[in-house]
Amino acid sequence: MEFAKQIKQIRKENNLTQEQMAKKLNVTRQAISNWENNKNLPDLELIVLISKEFSVSLDELILEENDMTTKLIKDGSETRRTKMNLIMVIIGVVLLCIGTLCLIIKGLSVEYIDANGILHENFFLVPIGFLFILSGTMIFFITGIKNIIHRIKN
């Protein structure tokens, strides 16, 4: 049986309106309506809640409809991909900030020659700063290319 029909049947068997069912599941009435009209599907957490709340097995809700199984698998991979993108962006921003900070420190530092004639200069901050900036930029570039390739495939 289609998920939309199952949700409607569960709601009617429990003598609930869409509004009452929505309150039980902590969603909007429109969400229930969209599920019943096959406009979209709930996420996995809501499916588990529906299973518990109305004593329906997950097998009945998920496995009887191939579209639901496919959607849940796709949602899981999308969530992982989104988390990876977020982590990569954070790493890229941190690297860019460290690189910029190295260049700022180099620009603000004072170079001097001590009494022994030794030059004190922190020139090493320039290549390190550029290395961090290059690394951060590469992370943004690679993440962007991966996202473009993913969108083209889909």
N, C-alpha and C positions, 0 to 999 in steps of 0.2 A: 504494500500500500504506500502511496505517496506520502511524504512527510506532511504536506499541507493538510491532507485528509486525516492523517493520524492526529495532528494537533487539534483539529476541529472536533474529531470524535472524542478525544480525551476531555476536551473542554465541555462538550455536551453531556458526556457520561457523568461528569462531576457537577452538572447543573450550574455551570459558571458562565457569566458573561465575559466578553473579552476584557472588560475593565477589571473584573474580579480576578481573572487569571493573570492579568498583567501585574496586579498588586502582589499576588502570591510569588511571582517570579522576579519582581523588582524591575520590570521593564514597562514601556509605554503600551497603551492600548493599540497604538498604530503598529508597534512591533508584532503583536499577536495577529493583527489584521494582515500584515504583510506576509507572515508565515503561512497563514491560512489561505491566502490568495497566491501563494507560490512566488511572491515577488523577491524574497530573500530568505536566508536561512539563519538560525541562531548560531552563535559560536559554541565551541565544545563545552565550555563551562555551563552554559545555559541548558544544553542538552542533558548534561549530567544532573543538573538541578531539576529539570522536567522529569527525568527518570526517577529520581528520589521522591519528589513531591507527589507524583501521581502513580507511583508503584508500577512503572512500565520498564521493561528491560531495555538496556541500551541496544541490544541486538535488534529488537523490534524497531526502535527509533532510527538506528543508523544503517544496519546491514541490509534491510529490506529494500533500501533505495540506493542505487549506485551513485546518483548525483550527490547525495549527502556524504557518502564516504569519500568521493573525489574532492568535494569542497573542503571537508575537514583536513584531508591530507594537504591540500593546496594551502589552506590557511596556516597550517603548522609550518610549512616551509617558508611562507611569506613572512611569518613572525620571526623566524630564525634569521632570514635575510635582512629584515628591517633592523633587528638587534645588532647584527654584524655591521651594517652600514652606520648605525649610530656610534658603535664603538670605534670604527675607523675614522669617523669625523672627529670624535673627541681626541683620538690620538693625533690626528693631523693638526688640530687646533693647538694642542699642547706643544707639539714640535715647532710649529710656527711661532708660538709665543716664546719658547726657549731661545730659538734662533734670533728673534728680534731683540730679546733681552740681552743676549750676548753682544750683539752689535751696538746696542745702546750703552752698555757698560764699557765697551771698548772706546766708544766716542767720548764718554764722559771721564775716562781715566786720564791721569796725568803721567806722562813719561818723563823720566829724569835720569841723570847720570850721577851716581854716587861718588864719594870721595876716592874710591879705587878706580874710577873710570869705567864702571860697568853700567851699561844701559839697562834700565828697568822699564820694560814695556810688556804689556800683555797682548801682543800681536796674535797669539794663538786663538784669541776669541773670534777673530775675523773668519778664519776657515771653519771653525766649529759652528759659528752662527750661520754661515752660509750652508753648511752641511745639514743643520737642523731645518732650515727654511726649505732647502731642496727636498729633504725627506718628507716634510709635511705636505709640500706641493705635490710630490709624487703620489702620496697616499690619496689626496683628493682626486688627482687625475685618474688613478687606477680604479678607485671606487666609482667615479663617474662613468668610466668606460664600461665597467661591469654592469652598472645599472642600465646603460643604453643598450648593451647587448641583451640583457634580460628582457627589456621592453620590446626589442625587435623580435625576439623569439616568441613572445606572447602576443 
